[in-house]
Amino acid sequence: MKWSSAVSTAPLLADAVAEATARVRRELGDVAPDFAVVFVSPHHEASYDAVPELVRAGLECRTLLGCSAGGVIGGGHEVEDAPGLSLTAAMLPGVRLTPFHTSEPEPPRIAADDPAQFVICPEPFSFDAESFVHALDRAHPGSTVIGGVASGARHPGENALFLDGAVHRDGLVGVALAGDVVIDTIVAQGCRQIGEPMFVTRCERNLLQEIDGRSPAAVLADLHRRATPRDRELFRSSLFLGIVMREQQEYHQGDFLIRNVLGLDGKTGAVAVGALLRPGMVVQFHLRDARTSAEDLDAMLGRYRGTPAGSLLFSCLGRGTHLYGRPDHDTDAVRRHLGEVPLGGFFCNGEIGPVQGTTFLHGYTSAFGLFRPRS
């Protein structure tokens, strides 16, 4: 298994593809790759329809996947608010690839005795990505799903999804990989716990009405009163609720599914959150900022013990320079912990990856797919 990744900031699409494909082919030994992934910034929107033809002509790849992107990641670097094209390709001996496009939230038909790893790119205006990943988990238990929601568009029909020689404007494109391949995942949600884990004692759908017999407003008031001045500032815009996905004795960073706090009812003290709740769930409030996100990513990468041949990174549009004030923060972290592993990806409208064995659609997250041989 051999990977290569490149990025180009050339303002013309043809030049960008030529630059990226030349580097990738050189690093792969001028051999046509089995799998290629391309992400293209909206500066090239007028030429989206030409992307598959240009990339396939330059690489002669067997399977091509990709989408439009608000920012791109390639060759271990991040390109935001500028023309960008990311191209990542791999030689995958012993791996079977099944590309698919769907407009319905129904999982693809893959042989039941052939466990698969999935890389997917949904279109946000036309497709229910969250329902799809839950259906995919049910249809293919034990599989690994990683991906990101296409970005860069402000209106329906403006995003593009690339699959082999076709360009789609809606639905979802993906590739199932089976055989001699494993995708390890890291989902860095970038939050830290405040207070203590508590049980949901009363709720209605996404409305948290009572935790440990108290109103959420009362719990938050206590947390705010004990918080540092810096954390009190974060309460205004960076407060989240963590939901435990698996019961255990102790809960640490990474054990929670992080969801937005949408609002607080001043009369009842209830809190609306971006998830369906049920009594008995364990929840804990969290805060997020640049320092916390950086520490969380370092901790997650530091715990990884695999040896990947290549990696794809699906990072939120709200990260990058918008969060850290400089480019290449997350890619530099990968380099520190994993070395010069080929790394490509893009800045998404939602990141897809597993938490405690279940796949979710995330926000403000960096989701990594780390590819290595199974054997």
C-alpha positions as CSV (number, residue, x, y, z in Angstrom):
1,M,0.0,0.0,0.0
2,K,1.4,3.4,-1.0
3,W,-0.1,6.8,-0.8
4,S,0.7,10.3,-2.1
5,S,-0.9,13.7,-1.6
6,A,-0.5,17.1,-3.3
7,V,-2.1,20.5,-3.3
8,S,-2.1,23.2,-5.9
9,T,-3.0,26.9,-5.6
10,A,-2.9,27.6,-9.3
11,P,-5.7,29.9,-10.3
12,L,-6.6,27.9,-13.4
13,L,-8.1,24.4,-12.9
14,A,-6.2,22.8,-15.7
15,D,-2.9,24.1,-14.3
16,A,-3.9,23.0,-10.8
17,V,-4.7,19.4,-11.9
18,A,-1.5,19.2,-13.9
19,E,0.6,20.3,-11.0
20,A,-1.0,18.0,-8.5
21,T,-1.2,14.9,-10.8
22,A,2.5,15.3,-11.7
23,R,3.6,15.3,-8.1
24,V,1.4,12.3,-7.2
25,R,2.5,10.2,-10.2
26,R,6.1,11.0,-9.4
27,E,5.8,9.9,-5.8
28,L,3.9,6.7,-6.8
29,G,6.6,5.8,-9.2
30,D,4.6,6.8,-12.3
31,V,2.1,4.0,-11.8
32,A,-1.6,4.6,-12.2
33,P,-3.3,4.5,-8.7
34,D,-6.2,2.4,-7.7
35,F,-8.0,5.1,-5.7
36,A,-7.9,8.9,-6.0
37,V,-9.6,11.6,-3.9
38,V,-10.0,15.2,-5.2
39,F,-11.3,18.3,-3.4
40,V,-11.7,21.6,-5.3
41,S,-12.4,25.1,-3.9
42,P,-15.3,27.3,-5.2
43,H,-12.7,29.5,-7.1
44,H,-12.9,26.7,-9.7
45,E,-16.7,26.5,-9.6
46,A,-17.1,27.4,-13.3
47,S,-14.9,24.4,-14.2
48,Y,-16.3,21.7,-11.8
49,D,-17.7,19.7,-14.7
50,A,-14.2,19.2,-16.1
51,V,-12.6,17.9,-12.9
52,P,-13.2,14.1,-13.3
53,E,-12.0,14.2,-16.9
54,L,-8.8,16.2,-16.1
55,V,-7.9,14.1,-13.1
56,R,-8.5,10.8,-14.7
57,A,-6.5,11.8,-17.8
58,G,-3.6,12.8,-15.6
59,L,-3.7,9.9,-13.2
60,E,-5.5,7.1,-15.0
61,C,-6.9,6.1,-11.6
62,R,-9.3,3.2,-11.3
63,T,-11.7,4.9,-8.9
64,L,-12.2,8.7,-8.3
65,L,-14.1,10.3,-5.4
66,G,-14.4,13.9,-4.3
67,C,-16.4,17.1,-4.0
68,S,-16.4,20.8,-3.8
69,A,-14.7,22.3,-0.7
70,G,-14.7,25.6,1.1
71,G,-11.0,24.9,1.7
72,V,-8.7,22.1,0.8
73,I,-6.0,20.0,2.5
74,G,-3.2,18.3,0.5
75,G,0.4,17.5,0.7
76,G,0.2,18.1,4.5
77,H,-0.9,21.7,4.1
78,E,-4.2,23.6,4.4
79,V,-5.4,26.1,1.8
80,E,-8.3,28.5,2.8
81,D,-9.9,31.5,1.2
82,A,-7.8,31.0,-1.9
83,P,-7.9,28.8,-5.1
84,G,-7.1,25.3,-4.1
85,L,-7.1,21.7,-5.4
86,S,-6.2,18.7,-3.2
87,L,-5.4,15.4,-4.8
88,T,-4.6,12.2,-2.8
89,A,-4.1,8.9,-4.4
90,A,-3.2,5.3,-3.4
91,M,-1.9,2.0,-4.7
92,L,-4.1,-0.5,-2.9
93,P,-3.1,-4.1,-3.7
94,G,-5.6,-6.7,-2.5
95,V,-8.3,-4.1,-2.0
96,R,-11.7,-4.1,-3.8
97,L,-13.3,-0.8,-4.4
98,T,-17.1,-0.3,-5.0
99,P,-18.0,3.3,-5.9
100,F,-21.7,4.4,-5.5
101,H,-24.0,7.4,-5.8
102,T,-27.4,7.7,-4.1
103,S,-30.1,10.2,-3.8
104,E,-31.9,8.2,-1.1
105,P,-30.8,7.5,2.5
106,E,-30.4,3.8,1.8
107,P,-27.1,2.1,2.2
108,P,-25.3,0.5,-0.8
109,R,-25.6,-3.2,-1.4
110,I,-22.3,-4.8,-0.4
111,A,-21.9,-8.6,0.1
112,A,-22.8,-9.4,3.7
113,D,-19.7,-11.6,4.1
114,D,-17.4,-8.9,2.9
115,P,-16.9,-6.3,5.6
116,A,-16.3,-2.9,4.1
117,Q,-14.7,0.5,5.1
118,F,-16.6,3.5,3.7
119,V,-15.5,7.0,2.6
120,I,-18.5,9.2,1.8
121,C,-19.2,12.8,0.7
122,P,-22.8,14.0,1.0
123,E,-24.3,17.1,-0.5
124,P,-25.8,19.3,2.3
125,F,-28.8,20.9,0.6
126,S,-30.3,17.7,-1.0
127,F,-29.3,14.8,1.3
128,D,-30.0,13.7,4.9
129,A,-26.5,12.6,5.8
130,E,-27.3,11.8,9.5
131,S,-30.1,9.3,8.5
132,F,-27.8,7.7,6.0
133,V,-24.9,7.0,8.3
134,H,-27.2,5.5,10.9
135,A,-28.7,3.3,8.2
136,L,-25.2,2.4,7.0
137,D,-24.3,1.3,10.6
138,R,-27.3,-0.9,10.8
139,A,-26.8,-2.5,7.4
140,H,-23.0,-3.0,7.8
141,P,-22.3,-3.6,11.5
142,G,-18.6,-3.5,12.3
143,S,-17.8,-1.3,9.3
144,T,-15.9,1.9,9.5
145,V,-17.3,5.1,8.0
146,I,-15.4,8.4,7.5
147,G,-16.1,11.4,5.4
148,G,-17.2,15.0,5.1
149,V,-20.2,17.0,3.8
150,A,-19.5,19.0,0.6
151,S,-18.9,22.7,1.1
152,G,-18.2,26.0,-0.7
153,A,-21.7,26.7,-2.0
154,R,-24.3,29.1,-0.7
155,H,-27.3,27.8,-2.7
156,P,-28.7,24.4,-3.8
157,G,-27.2,23.1,-7.0
158,E,-23.8,24.9,-6.5
159,N,-21.9,22.1,-4.8
160,A,-20.4,19.3,-6.9
161,L,-19.8,15.6,-6.1
162,F,-17.2,13.7,-8.2
163,L,-17.4,10.0,-8.8
164,D,-15.3,8.3,-11.4
165,G,-16.2,10.2,-14.7
166,A,-19.4,11.8,-13.4
167,V,-20.3,15.1,-11.7
168,H,-23.4,15.0,-9.4
169,R,-25.2,18.0,-8.0
170,D,-27.2,16.2,-5.3
171,G,-27.2,13.1,-3.1
172,L,-24.1,11.3,-1.8
173,V,-21.1,9.8,-3.4
174,G,-18.9,7.2,-1.7
175,V,-16.6,4.3,-2.0
176,A,-16.6,1.0,-0.1
177,L,-13.2,-0.5,0.4
178,A,-12.9,-4.2,1.3
179,G,-10.0,-6.7,1.5
180,D,-6.5,-5.9,2.7
181,V,-7.3,-2.5,4.2
182,V,-8.2,-1.0,7.6
183,I,-9.3,2.5,8.3
184,D,-8.5,3.6,11.8
185,T,-10.4,6.7,12.9
186,I,-9.7,9.7,15.1
187,V,-12.5,12.1,15.8
188,A,-11.2,15.1,17.7
189,Q,-14.3,17.1,18.9
190,G,-12.2,19.8,20.6
191,C,-14.1,20.2,23.8
192,R,-13.3,19.8,27.5
193,Q,-15.6,18.8,30.3
194,I,-16.9,21.2,33.0
195,G,-18.7,20.2,36.1
196,E,-19.6,16.5,36.6
197,P,-21.4,13.8,34.6
198,M,-25.2,13.9,35.4
199,F,-28.2,11.7,34.5
200,V,-31.0,13.0,32.4
201,T,-34.0,12.7,34.7
202,R,-36.6,14.5,32.5
203,C,-36.6,15.4,28.8
204,E,-38.8,15.7,25.7
205,R,-37.2,15.0,22.4
206,N,-34.3,17.5,22.2
207,L,-35.4,19.5,25.3
208,L,-33.4,18.8,28.4
209,Q,-35.8,19.6,31.2
210,E,-34.1,18.1,34.3
211,I,-30.6,16.6,35.1
212,D,-30.0,14.9,38.5
213,G,-33.4,16.3,39.6
214,R,-32.4,19.9,38.9
215,S,-33.2,22.3,36.1
216,P,-30.3,22.7,33.6
217,A,-30.4,26.5,34.1
218,A,-29.7,26.0,37.8
219,V,-26.8,23.7,37.0
220,L,-25.4,26.1,34.5
221,A,-25.7,29.0,37.0
222,D,-23.6,27.1,39.5
223,L,-21.0,26.2,36.9
224,H,-20.8,29.8,35.7
225,R,-20.4,31.1,39.3
226,R,-17.4,28.7,39.9
227,A,-15.8,29.3,36.5
228,T,-12.7,31.2,35.7
229,P,-13.1,34.6,34.0
230,R,-11.9,33.0,30.7
231,D,-14.5,30.2,31.0
232,R,-17.3,32.7,31.7
233,E,-16.5,34.3,28.4
234,L,-16.8,30.9,26.7
235,F,-20.2,30.3,28.2
236,R,-21.6,33.0,25.8
237,S,-20.7,31.3,22.6
238,S,-18.9,28.0,23.1
239,L,-21.1,26.0,25.4
240,F,-22.0,22.4,24.4
241,L,-23.5,19.3,25.8
242,G,-21.7,16.0,25.8
243,I,-23.7,12.8,25.6
244,V,-22.2,9.5,26.8
245,M,-22.5,6.8,24.2
246,R,-21.4,3.9,26.3
247,E,-22.0,3.4,30.1
248,Q,-18.8,3.0,32.1
249,Q,-17.4,3.9,35.6
250,E,-15.5,7.0,34.6
251,Y,-15.9,9.4,31.7
252,H,-13.1,11.2,30.0
253,Q,-12.5,13.5,27.1
254,G,-13.4,11.6,23.9
255,D,-16.1,9.5,25.6
256,F,-18.9,12.0,24.7
257,L,-20.8,12.9,21.6
258,I,-20.7,16.7,21.5
259,R,-23.8,18.5,20.5
260,N,-24.8,22.2,20.3
261,V,-26.7,24.0,23.1
262,L,-29.4,25.7,21.0
263,G,-31.1,27.8,23.7
264,L,-32.3,28.2,27.2
265,D,-35.9,28.7,28.4
266,G,-35.8,31.4,31.0
267,K,-39.2,30.4,32.5
268,T,-38.7,26.7,32.9
269,G,-34.9,26.4,33.0
270,A,-34.9,23.8,30.2
271,V,-32.2,23.7,27.6
272,A,-32.6,22.8,23.9
273,V,-29.8,20.8,22.4
274,G,-28.9,19.4,19.0
275,A,-29.7,15.8,19.7
276,L,-32.6,13.6,20.7
277,L,-32.5,12.7,24.4
278,R,-33.9,10.0,26.6
279,P,-34.2,9.6,30.4
280,G,-31.2,7.8,32.0
281,M,-28.6,9.2,29.5
282,V,-25.4,10.5,31.1
283,V,-24.6,14.0,30.0
284,Q,-22.0,16.7,30.9
285,F,-21.6,20.3,29.8
286,H,-18.5,21.1,27.8
287,L,-16.6,24.2,26.6
288,R,-14.6,24.7,23.4
289,D,-11.9,27.2,22.4
290,A,-8.7,27.1,20.3
291,R,-6.5,26.0,23.2
292,T,-8.9,23.2,24.2
293,S,-9.2,22.1,20.5
294,A,-5.5,22.0,20.1
295,E,-5.0,20.0,23.4
296,D,-7.7,17.5,22.4
297,L,-6.2,16.9,19.0
298,D,-2.8,16.4,20.5
299,A,-4.2,13.9,23.0
300,M,-6.1,11.9,20.4
301,L,-3.1,11.7,18.0
302,G,-0.8,10.9,20.9
303,R,-2.9,7.8,21.7
304,Y,-2.8,6.4,18.2
305,R,-0.5,3.5,17.9
306,G,-1.0,2.4,14.3
307,T,1.3,3.0,11.3
308,P,-0.8,4.5,8.5
309,A,0.3,4.5,4.9
310,G,-2.0,7.5,4.1
311,S,-4.6,9.7,5.7
312,L,-7.7,11.7,4.9
313,L,-8.7,14.6,7.1
314,F,-12.2,16.0,7.2
315,S,-12.1,19.2,9.2
316,C,-14.9,21.8,10.0
317,L,-15.0,25.1,8.2
318,G,-14.9,26.7,11.6
319,R,-11.5,25.3,12.4
320,G,-8.3,26.2,10.5
321,T,-7.3,29.9,10.5
322,H,-10.8,30.9,11.8
323,L,-10.1,29.0,15.1
324,Y,-6.3,29.0,15.5
325,G,-5.3,32.2,13.7
326,R,-2.8,30.5,11.5
327,P,-2.9,27.9,8.7
328,D,-1.7,24.2,9.0
329,H,-2.5,23.8,12.7
330,D,-4.1,20.3,12.4
331,T,-1.7,19.1,9.6
332,D,1.3,20.2,11.7
333,A,-0.1,18.2,14.6
334,V,-0.3,15.1,12.4
335,R,3.3,15.6,11.3
336,R,4.4,15.9,14.9
337,H,2.7,12.7,16.0
338,L,2.7,10.5,12.9
339,G,5.5,11.8,10.8
340,E,5.3,12.6,7.1
341,V,2.3,10.4,6.3
342,P,0.6,11.6,3.1
343,L,-2.4,13.6,4.1
344,G,-5.2,15.1,2.1
345,G,-8.8,16.3,2.8
346,F,-11.0,19.4,3.0
347,F,-12.9,21.8,5.2
348,C,-16.5,20.5,5.5
349,N,-20.0,21.5,6.2
350,G,-20.1,18.5,8.6
351,E,-17.7,15.8,9.5
352,I,-18.5,12.1,9.6
353,G,-16.9,9.6,11.9
354,P,-17.5,7.2,14.8
355,V,-17.7,7.9,18.5
356,Q,-17.7,4.8,20.7
357,G,-18.4,2.6,17.7
358,T,-21.4,4.5,16.3
359,T,-21.1,6.8,13.3
360,F,-22.3,10.4,13.6
361,L,-22.4,13.7,11.7
362,H,-20.4,16.2,13.7
363,G,-19.6,19.9,13.7
364,Y,-16.4,21.8,14.7
365,T,-14.6,18.5,14.5
366,S,-11.5,17.1,12.8
367,A,-12.2,13.5,11.6
368,F,-9.3,11.5,10.4
369,G,-9.3,8.3,8.3
370,L,-5.9,6.5,8.7
371,F,-5.4,3.8,6.1
372,R,-3.2,0.8,6.6
373,P,-3.0,-2.8,5.3
374,R,-5.0,-5.4,7.2
375,S,-2.3,-8.0,6.8
